[in-house]
Amino acid sequence: MNVAQEDRVGFMPLFNNGRKVEGGVLTFRGFTLLMNLQEEAPRLKDVAIAGEHLDNAGLSHHVTRFNFNIGKYPSQQLLIRW
């Protein structure tokens, strides 16, 4: 996936039948992350975000930190408290 560094943060909620938030798409400085709030893993067959198909995406459970580098140098850090 290509990443264009941008100075913005965004969140688009994903609803179940328009009533319950089940997750969302988090955009952080050009990186697109899928956040799942369900107890079970989401079905990603035929799902695409920003033109990238997620059929073979690797999922991580309760990630608490993302470190972003520019080249070999630290640039940004995203901390998540569960």
DRENDO-1510 file (C-alpha; in Angstrom, 1 decimal, always signed):
<recs>
REC; n; res; u; v; w
REC; 1; MET; +0.0; +0.0; +0.0 .
REC; 2; ASN; +1.3; +3.4; -0.9 .
REC; 3; VAL; +1.3; +6.0; +1.9 .
REC; 4; ALA; +1.2; +9.7; +1.3 .
REC; 5; GLN; +2.2; +11.6; +4.5 .
REC; 6; GLU; -0.6; +14.0; +5.3 .
REC; 7; ASP; -1.2; +16.3; +8.3 .
REC; 8; ARG; -4.7; +14.9; +9.2 .
REC; 9; VAL; -6.5; +12.4; +11.2 .
REC; 10; GLY; -9.9; +10.9; +10.3 .
REC; 11; PHE; -12.4; +8.2; +11.4 .
REC; 12; MET; -15.3; +6.7; +9.4 .
REC; 13; PRO; -17.5; +4.4; +11.6 .
REC; 14; LEU; -18.8; +1.1; +10.2 .
REC; 15; PHE; -22.3; +0.3; +11.3 .
REC; 16; ASN; -24.3; -3.0; +11.6 .
REC; 17; ASN; -27.7; -2.4; +9.9 .
REC; 18; GLY; -27.3; +1.3; +10.6 .
REC; 19; ARG; -27.7; +1.0; +14.4 .
REC; 20; LYS; -24.6; -0.3; +16.1 .
REC; 21; VAL; -21.0; +0.7; +15.5 .
REC; 22; GLU; -18.9; -2.4; +14.8 .
REC; 23; GLY; -15.7; -0.8; +13.8 .
REC; 24; GLY; -14.2; +1.9; +11.7 .
REC; 25; VAL; -11.6; +3.0; +9.3 .
REC; 26; LEU; -9.0; +5.2; +11.0 .
REC; 27; THR; -6.8; +7.5; +8.9 .
REC; 28; PHE; -3.6; +8.7; +10.6 .
REC; 29; ARG; -1.1; +10.8; +8.7 .
REC; 30; GLY; -1.7; +9.0; +5.5 .
REC; 31; PHE; -1.9; +5.5; +7.0 .
REC; 32; THR; -5.3; +3.6; +6.8 .
REC; 33; LEU; -6.1; +1.3; +9.7 .
REC; 34; LEU; -9.2; -0.9; +10.1 .
REC; 35; MET; -10.5; -1.0; +13.7 .
REC; 36; ASN; -12.8; -3.9; +14.6 .
REC; 37; LEU; -15.0; -3.6; +17.8 .
REC; 38; GLN; -16.7; -7.0; +17.4 .
REC; 39; GLU; -15.8; -10.1; +19.5 .
REC; 40; GLU; -15.1; -12.1; +16.4 .
REC; 41; ALA; -12.7; -11.4; +13.5 .
REC; 42; PRO; -14.3; -9.5; +10.6 .
REC; 43; ARG; -14.9; -11.2; +7.3 .
REC; 44; LEU; -12.7; -9.4; +4.8 .
REC; 45; LYS; -13.6; -11.3; +1.6 .
REC; 46; ASP; -14.3; -8.8; -1.2 .
REC; 47; VAL; -13.6; -5.8; +1.1 .
REC; 48; ALA; -11.5; -3.0; -0.2 .
REC; 49; ILE; -10.3; +0.2; +1.5 .
REC; 50; ALA; -8.7; +3.0; -0.6 .
REC; 51; GLY; -8.5; +0.5; -3.5 .
REC; 52; GLU; -6.6; -2.1; -1.5 .
REC; 53; HIS; -8.3; -5.5; -1.2 .
REC; 54; LEU; -8.1; -6.9; +2.3 .
REC; 55; ASP; -8.7; -10.6; +1.5 .
REC; 56; ASN; -5.2; -11.6; +2.9 .
REC; 57; ALA; -4.7; -8.8; +5.4 .
REC; 58; GLY; -2.9; -9.7; +8.6 .
REC; 59; LEU; -5.0; -8.8; +11.7 .
REC; 60; SER; -3.6; -7.9; +15.1 .
REC; 61; HIS; -5.5; -8.1; +18.4 .
REC; 62; HIS; -5.4; -5.1; +20.8 .
REC; 63; VAL; -2.4; -3.3; +19.3 .
REC; 64; THR; -1.4; -0.7; +21.8 .
REC; 65; ARG; +1.2; +1.2; +19.8 .
REC; 66; PHE; +2.1; +2.1; +16.2 .
REC; 67; ASN; +5.5; +3.6; +15.5 .
REC; 68; PHE; +5.9; +5.4; +12.2 .
REC; 69; ASN; +9.3; +6.1; +10.7 .
REC; 70; ILE; +10.6; +8.2; +7.9 .
REC; 71; GLY; +13.4; +6.2; +6.5 .
REC; 72; LYS; +15.2; +4.8; +9.6 .
REC; 73; TYR; +14.2; +7.7; +11.9 .
REC; 74; PRO; +11.2; +7.8; +14.2 .
REC; 75; SER; +8.5; +10.3; +13.0 .
REC; 76; GLN; +5.2; +9.7; +14.8 .
REC; 77; GLN; +3.8; +7.3; +17.4 .
REC; 78; LEU; +0.1; +6.4; +17.9 .
REC; 79; LEU; -0.9; +5.0; +21.3 .
REC; 80; ILE; -4.2; +3.2; +21.9 .
REC; 81; ARG; -5.6; +2.6; +25.4 .
REC; 82; TRP; -8.1; -0.3; +25.6 .
</recs>
